[in-house]
Amino acid sequence: MSDSDEALAAGRQRGDLTEQQRRVRLEDRLLTHRVAPADTRILPRAEGERCPLSLTQQRLWFLDQLFPGSPAYNEPTALRLEGKLDSASLSRALDEIVARHEALRTVFALAEGEPYQVVQPPRPLDLEPLDLSALEDAAREAALAEALGETAARPFDLSTRWPIRARLIRLGPLDHVLLLVTHHIASDG
């Protein structure tokens, strides 16, 4: 009985391979058809070099030009922080994050009709403070909702301002809300 007859007798279709046969064929292909690995290195950007926008950034930049002042691409994240808060340490941590991620320090300039990225040097992120702790519970919750909404909806000027903002809202000695708002161009570029 031939191999193909045995395969048919075992209930397999002609052309079906056993796991062992597939493994042997794959190893054979890998050994005989070696392909050089692609060069996936990210090349450093030369200082002062104009960086073009990615396709996604081009789309978001165009929409920002078409509908200036729109908060449609703002991405707010509010974190409730309970317990003792060292706001100076929080501020330093946010500064370190911004220093490490160029996308959070990038503005978008225009030259000869073409937008390009300008990565700005690190500097402290303005952590906008708001103290609502003196308000009564109901008034504090209403003021919190208003502050969150206003901060989240405030548009970014992508040509002059970083695509990130932070606000620290104090509700009480052991109760804070940290609101981070980024423009989608920084996270999906």
PASEBA-1860 file (N, C-alpha, C; in nm, 3 decimals):
! residues 189
1> MSDSDEAL> 0.085/-0.116/0.000/0.000/0.000/0.000/0.090/0.123/0.000 ~ 0.063/0.224/-0.089/0.144/0.346/-0.097/0.105/0.443/0.014 ~ 0.189/0.547/0.032/0.160/0.649/0.134/0.025/0.713/0.111 ~ -0.007/0.743/-0.016/-0.134/0.810/-0.044/-0.251/0.716/-0.016 ~ -0.232/0.587/-0.045/-0.339/0.491/-0.015/-0.358/0.478/0.136 ~ -0.246/0.479/0.212/-0.256/0.471/0.359/-0.327/0.595/0.414 ~ -0.297/0.713/0.356/-0.362/0.835/0.403/-0.512/0.829/0.380 ~ -0.551/0.781/0.262/-0.694/0.771/0.233/-0.760/0.668/0.323
9> AAGRQRGD> -0.690/0.559/0.350/-0.744/0.455/0.437/-0.759/0.505/0.579 ~ -0.675/0.598/0.622/-0.681/0.652/0.758/-0.785/0.763/0.769 ~ -0.858/0.792/0.662/-0.963/0.892/0.666/-0.916/1.033/0.634 ~ -0.793/1.047/0.590/-0.744/1.180/0.554/-0.765/1.201/0.406 ~ -0.777/1.326/0.369/-0.789/1.360/0.228/-0.651/1.355/0.163 ~ -0.648/1.327/0.036/-0.523/1.332/-0.037/-0.472/1.477/-0.030 ~ -0.348/1.497/0.005/-0.292/1.631/0.021/-0.283/1.673/0.167 ~ -0.360/1.609/0.256/-0.348/1.638/0.399/-0.216/1.583/0.449
17> LTEQQRRV> -0.150/1.659/0.533/-0.023/1.614/0.589/-0.039/1.593/0.739 ~ 0.038/1.500/0.789/0.040/1.481/0.934/0.118/1.597/0.995 ~ 0.107/1.614/1.125/0.180/1.719/1.195/0.331/1.704/1.171 ~ 0.380/1.582/1.177/0.522/1.556/1.155/0.563/1.594/1.013 ~ 0.481/1.559/0.914/0.513/1.592/0.776/0.515/1.744/0.754 ~ 0.419/1.814/0.816/0.416/1.961/0.804/0.542/2.022/0.866 ~ 0.584/1.972/0.981/0.702/2.023/1.049/0.826/2.003/0.961 ~ 0.840/1.883/0.903/0.956/1.853/0.818/0.957/1.945/0.696
25> RLEDRLLT> 0.842/1.965/0.633/0.836/2.053/0.516/0.868/2.198/0.553 ~ 0.817/2.243/0.667/0.845/2.379/0.710/0.994/2.398/0.737 ~ 1.056/2.303/0.806/1.199/2.311/0.833/1.278/2.314/0.703 ~ 1.236/2.232/0.606/1.303/2.227/0.477/1.293/2.363/0.407 ~ 1.174/2.422/0.409/1.156/2.553/0.344/1.241/2.660/0.413 ~ 1.243/2.657/0.544/1.320/2.757/0.618/1.469/2.744/0.588 ~ 1.516/2.621/0.576/1.659/2.599/0.552/1.698/2.630/0.408 ~ 1.610/2.603/0.313/1.645/2.622/0.172/1.610/2.761/0.120
33> HRVAPADT> 1.519/2.830/0.185/1.476/2.962/0.137/1.505/3.069/0.241 ~ 1.627/3.073/0.284/1.664/3.173/0.386/1.649/3.313/0.327 ~ 1.590/3.399/0.407/1.571/3.538/0.368/1.643/3.624/0.470 ~ 1.713/3.722/0.422/1.782/3.813/0.514/1.677/3.891/0.593 ~ 1.699/3.908/0.722/1.601/3.983/0.801/1.594/4.128/0.754 ~ 1.475/4.183/0.762/1.455/4.322/0.722/1.528/4.414/0.819 ~ 1.574/4.524/0.768/1.639/4.623/0.853/1.530/4.704/0.921 ~ 1.506/4.676/1.048/1.397/4.740/1.121/1.448/4.845/1.220
41> RILPRAEG> 1.573/4.882/1.205/1.628/4.983/1.296/1.558/5.117/1.275 ~ 1.537/5.186/1.384/1.485/5.322/1.376/1.605/5.414/1.375 ~ 1.616/5.490/1.269/1.731/5.578/1.255/1.709/5.707/1.333 ~ 1.812/5.755/1.400/1.796/5.879/1.476/1.770/5.998/1.384 ~ 1.693/6.090/1.435/1.660/6.211/1.361/1.774/6.311/1.381 ~ 1.817/6.371/1.274/1.923/6.471/1.283/1.866/6.597/1.349 ~ 1.945/6.659/1.433/1.903/6.781/1.504/1.863/6.887/1.402 ~ 1.745/6.945/1.420/1.698/7.050/1.331/1.634/6.999/1.203
49> ERCPLSLT> 1.637/6.870/1.180/1.579/6.812/1.059/1.427/6.821/1.066 ~ 1.366/6.860/0.955/1.220/6.863/0.948/1.168/6.720/0.934 ~ 1.076/6.687/1.019/1.018/6.552/1.015/0.880/6.561/0.953 ~ 0.856/6.486/0.846/0.722/6.488/0.787/0.621/6.422/0.880 ~ 0.496/6.450/0.858/0.390/6.388/0.936/0.364/6.248/0.883 ~ 0.326/6.157/0.972/0.281/6.025/0.927/0.146/6.044/0.858 ~ 0.098/5.943/0.790/-0.031/5.954/0.722/-0.143/5.984/0.820 ~ -0.140/5.919/0.936/-0.243/5.943/1.037/-0.233/6.086/1.089
57> QQRLWFLD> -0.111/6.132/1.115/-0.093/6.270/1.161/-0.141/6.370/1.056 ~ -0.115/6.341/0.928/-0.161/6.430/0.821/-0.313/6.443/0.825 ~ -0.381/6.330/0.843/-0.528/6.331/0.847/-0.577/6.413/0.966 ~ -0.518/6.388/1.084/-0.561/6.460/1.205/-0.526/6.609/1.196 ~ -0.410/6.641/1.141/-0.371/6.781/1.123/-0.468/6.850/1.028 ~ -0.502/6.785/0.917/-0.596/6.842/0.820/-0.731/6.868/0.884 ~ -0.781/6.771/0.962/-0.910/6.790/1.030/-0.903/6.905/1.130 ~ -0.789/6.921/1.196/-0.772/7.032/1.289/-0.774/7.165/1.214
65> QLFPGSPA> -0.718/7.169/1.094/-0.721/7.290/1.012/-0.862/7.318/0.960 ~ -0.932/7.211/0.925/-1.067/7.224/0.870/-1.168/7.268/0.976 ~ -1.151/7.216/1.098/-1.241/7.248/1.210/-1.159/7.299/1.328 ~ -1.102/7.419/1.317/-1.018/7.468/1.426/-1.098/7.485/1.555 ~ -1.034/7.452/1.665/-1.100/7.466/1.794/-1.189/7.351/1.833 ~ -1.196/7.249/1.749/-1.280/7.133/1.781/-1.210/7.042/1.882 ~ -1.282/7.000/1.985/-1.223/6.906/2.082/-1.248/6.760/2.044 ~ -1.290/6.737/1.920/-1.329/6.601/1.879/-1.218/6.499/1.897
73> YNEPTALR> -1.093/6.540/1.887/-0.983/6.445/1.897/-0.906/6.458/2.029 ~ -0.967/6.524/2.127/-0.910/6.527/2.262/-0.939/6.395/2.331 ~ -0.841/6.343/2.400/-0.856/6.215/2.471/-0.831/6.237/2.620 ~ -0.940/6.258/2.698/-0.923/6.281/2.841/-0.918/6.152/2.922 ~ -0.838/6.152/3.026/-0.830/6.041/3.121/-0.827/6.101/3.261 ~ -0.928/6.067/3.341/-0.934/6.118/3.479/-0.902/6.004/3.575 ~ -0.814/6.032/3.669/-0.774/5.933/3.769/-0.806/5.988/3.907 ~ -0.882/5.910/3.984/-0.912/5.950/4.122/-0.797/5.903/4.209
81> LEGKLDSA> -0.735/5.993/4.281/-0.620/5.962/4.366/-0.662/5.979/4.511 ~ -0.668/5.867/4.583/-0.710/5.871/4.723/-0.590/5.844/4.812 ~ -0.579/5.920/4.919/-0.467/5.908/5.011/-0.379/6.030/5.003 ~ -0.273/6.028/5.081/-0.180/6.142/5.084/-0.112/6.154/4.948 ~ -0.108/6.274/4.894/-0.050/6.297/4.763/0.067/6.394/4.773 ~ 0.179/6.352/4.719/0.296/6.439/4.707/0.290/6.500/4.567 ~ 0.231/6.619/4.558/0.209/6.679/4.426/0.340/6.714/4.355 ~ 0.445/6.743/4.431/0.575/6.772/4.369/0.630/6.646/4.300
89> SLSRALDE> 0.615/6.531/4.365/0.661/6.405/4.305/0.577/6.371/4.182 ~ 0.446/6.394/4.191/0.359/6.371/4.076/0.402/6.459/3.959 ~ 0.429/6.583/3.986/0.472/6.676/3.881/0.604/6.631/3.818 ~ 0.699/6.587/3.901/0.827/6.538/3.848/0.807/6.413/3.762 ~ 0.717/6.324/3.804/0.689/6.202/3.727/0.629/6.237/3.591 ~ 0.536/6.332/3.588/0.478/6.374/3.461/0.583/6.439/3.371 ~ 0.670/6.520/3.431/0.779/6.582/3.354/0.870/6.476/3.292 ~ 0.897/6.370/3.367/0.983/6.262/3.316/0.916/6.189/3.200
97> IVARHEAL> 0.787/6.166/3.211/0.713/6.100/3.102/0.720/6.185/2.976 ~ 0.695/6.314/2.990/0.699/6.405/2.875/0.840/6.412/2.817 ~ 0.941/6.412/2.902/1.080/6.416/2.854/1.115/6.291/2.774 ~ 1.060/6.178/2.813/1.091/6.051/2.745/1.018/6.032/2.614 ~ 0.905/6.099/2.597/0.820/6.073/2.480/0.808/6.198/2.393 ~ 0.883/6.200/2.284/0.886/6.316/2.195/0.748/6.352/2.141 ~ 0.663/6.253/2.122/0.529/6.280/2.067/0.452/6.377/2.156 ~ 0.481/6.376/2.285/0.412/6.465/2.378/0.471/6.607/2.379
105> RTVFALAE> 0.586/6.624/2.312/0.654/6.754/2.305/0.660/6.806/2.162 ~ 0.574/6.754/2.078/0.579/6.789/1.936/0.470/6.890/1.901 ~ 0.510/6.993/1.827/0.415/7.086/1.769/0.424/7.071/1.618 ~ 0.328/7.128/1.548/0.318/7.106/1.404/0.322/7.239/1.331 ~ 0.432/7.261/1.260/0.454/7.387/1.188/0.419/7.368/1.040 ~ 0.415/7.480/0.971/0.381/7.478/0.829/0.487/7.558/0.754 ~ 0.543/7.499/0.648/0.639/7.568/0.562/0.612/7.529/0.418 ~ 0.600/7.630/0.333/0.576/7.607/0.191/0.452/7.520/0.170
113> GEPYQVVQ> 0.352/7.541/0.253/0.226/7.469/0.239/0.226/7.327/0.294 ~ 0.337/7.284/0.351/0.348/7.147/0.402/0.368/7.148/0.553 ~ 0.288/7.069/0.626/0.310/7.060/0.770/0.428/6.969/0.802 ~ 0.494/6.999/0.912/0.602/6.913/0.959/0.606/6.918/1.111 ~ 0.673/6.820/1.169/0.682/6.809/1.314/0.802/6.887/1.367 ~ 0.782/6.950/1.481/0.891/7.016/1.551/0.891/6.961/1.694 ~ 0.993/6.883/1.724/1.005/6.827/1.859/1.074/6.931/1.946 ~ 1.003/6.974/2.049/1.058/7.076/2.137/1.138/7.012/2.250
121> PPRPLDLE> 1.231/7.087/2.306/1.310/7.032/2.417/1.221/7.013/2.541 ~ 1.260/6.921/2.627/1.182/6.900/2.750/1.179/7.025/2.837 ~ 1.067/7.044/2.902/1.050/7.150/3.002/0.939/7.102/3.096 ~ 0.923/7.163/3.209/0.817/7.118/3.300/0.678/7.132/3.237 ~ 0.597/7.031/3.257/0.458/7.033/3.212/0.379/7.117/3.312 ~ 0.298/7.207/3.263/0.217/7.291/3.351/0.106/7.205/3.410 ~ 0.117/7.174/3.538/0.015/7.097/3.609/-0.083/7.197/3.668 ~ -0.194/7.219/3.596/-0.291/7.321/3.635/-0.360/7.281/3.765
129> PLDLSALE> -0.343/7.359/3.872/-0.407/7.324/3.999/-0.547/7.384/4.011 ~ -0.633/7.314/4.081/-0.766/7.366/4.114/-0.805/7.307/4.248 ~ -0.834/7.393/4.344/-0.870/7.348/4.479/-1.019/7.368/4.501 ~ -1.091/7.258/4.512/-1.236/7.262/4.537/-1.269/7.217/4.678 ~ -1.168/7.200/4.762/-1.189/7.140/4.894/-1.275/7.224/4.987 ~ -1.285/7.354/4.965/-1.364/7.440/5.054/-1.514/7.433/5.024 ~ -1.552/7.373/4.912/-1.693/7.367/4.873/-1.766/7.255/4.945 ~ -1.898/7.273/4.962/-1.984/7.168/5.016/-1.991/7.054/4.914
137> DAAREAAL> -2.030/6.935/4.960/-2.029/6.814/4.875/-2.096/6.834/4.740 ~ -2.220/6.879/4.738/-2.294/6.893/4.612/-2.228/6.996/4.521 ~ -2.189/7.109/4.578/-2.123/7.213/4.499/-1.988/7.165/4.447 ~ -1.917/7.087/4.530/-1.785/7.035/4.490/-1.800/6.939/4.372 ~ -1.899/6.849/4.378/-1.919/6.754/4.268/-1.959/6.826/4.140 ~ -2.042/6.929/4.152/-2.082/7.007/4.034/-1.962/7.082/3.976 ~ -1.881/7.141/4.064/-1.762/7.214/4.018/-1.660/7.119/3.955 ~ -1.649/6.998/4.011/-1.559/6.897/3.956/-1.603/6.859/3.814
145> AEALGETA> -1.732/6.831/3.798/-1.783/6.793/3.665/-1.759/6.906/3.565 ~ -1.782/7.029/3.607/-1.761/7.143/3.518/-1.613/7.157/3.481 ~ -1.524/7.144/3.580/-1.380/7.157/3.554/-1.330/7.046/3.462 ~ -1.377/6.924/3.486/-1.336/6.813/3.399/-1.383/6.836/3.256 ~ -1.509/6.877/3.241/-1.564/6.901/3.107/-1.493/7.014/3.035 ~ -1.467/7.123/3.107/-1.401/7.239/3.045/-1.258/7.203/3.003 ~ -1.186/7.136/3.090/-1.047/7.102/3.060/-1.039/7.001/2.945 ~ -1.129/6.905/2.945/-1.129/6.803/2.839/-1.168/6.861/2.704
153> ARPFDLST> -1.256/6.961/2.705/-1.307/7.017/2.579/-1.222/7.133/2.526 ~ -1.130/7.183/2.605/-1.047/7.295/2.561/-0.962/7.250/2.441 ~ -0.969/7.323/2.331/-0.894/7.280/2.212/-0.743/7.299/2.229 ~ -0.669/7.225/2.150/-0.524/7.238/2.144/-0.488/7.324/2.023 ~ -0.391/7.410/2.038/-0.333/7.480/1.924/-0.209/7.399/1.886 ~ -0.224/7.311/1.789/-0.117/7.218/1.754/0.008/7.287/1.698 ~ -0.005/7.412/1.656/0.111/7.481/1.601/0.199/7.544/1.709 ~ 0.145/7.561/1.830/0.224/7.629/1.933/0.228/7.555/2.067
161> RWPIRARL> 0.134/7.467/2.092/0.123/7.403/2.224/0.142/7.252/2.212 ~ 0.202/7.195/2.315/0.216/7.049/2.320/0.078/6.985/2.318 ~ 0.069/6.864/2.264/-0.060/6.795/2.257/-0.094/6.720/2.386 ~ -0.059/6.779/2.501/-0.091/6.720/2.631/-0.115/6.834/2.730 ~ -0.210/6.810/2.820/-0.230/6.901/2.933/-0.266/6.818/3.054 ~ -0.237/6.872/3.172/-0.265/6.802/3.297/-0.327/6.899/3.396 ~ -0.424/6.849/3.470/-0.489/6.930/3.573/-0.503/6.847/3.699 ~ -0.464/6.904/3.812/-0.476/6.836/3.940/-0.581/6.910/4.022
169> IRLGPLDH> -0.689/6.838/4.052/-0.802/6.897/4.123/-0.805/6.840/4.264 ~ -0.797/6.929/4.361/-0.797/6.888/4.503/-0.941/6.893/4.553 ~ -0.991/6.778/4.598/-1.126/6.769/4.654/-1.123/6.770/4.806 ~ -1.012/6.726/4.861/-0.994/6.721/5.005/-0.850/6.687/5.034 ~ -0.812/6.681/5.162/-0.672/6.654/5.194/-0.623/6.518/5.145 ~ -0.713/6.422/5.132/-0.675/6.287/5.087/-0.749/6.246/4.960 ~ -0.800/6.342/4.885/-0.883/6.312/4.769/-0.852/6.411/4.657 ~ -0.801/6.358/4.545/-0.764/6.440/4.430/-0.810/6.371/4.301
177> VLLLVTHH> -0.821/6.449/4.196/-0.845/6.396/4.062/-0.735/6.452/3.971 ~ -0.667/6.362/3.902/-0.569/6.402/3.802/-0.634/6.382/3.666 ~ -0.642/6.489/3.590/-0.698/6.481/3.455/-0.585/6.503/3.355 ~ -0.565/6.405/3.269/-0.468/6.416/3.159/-0.547/6.420/3.029 ~ -0.517/6.517/2.946/-0.583/6.528/2.816/-0.474/6.531/2.710 ~ -0.483/6.440/2.615/-0.390/6.441/2.502/-0.469/6.455/2.373 ~ -0.406/6.512/2.274/-0.467/6.517/2.141/-0.434/6.385/2.073 ~ -0.528/6.335/1.997/-0.512/6.206/1.930/-0.389/6.203/1.838
185> IASDG> -0.346/6.317/1.791/-0.230/6.322/1.701/-0.102/6.273/1.769 ~ -0.098/6.282/1.904/0.020/6.236/1.978/0.018/6.086/2.004 ~ -0.100/6.027/2.005/-0.107/5.885/2.040/-0.132/5.795/1.920 ~ -0.173/5.850/1.808/-0.204/5.766/1.693/-0.128/5.814/1.570 ~ -0.013/5.873/1.595/0.064/5.930/1.483/0.158/5.830/1.429
END
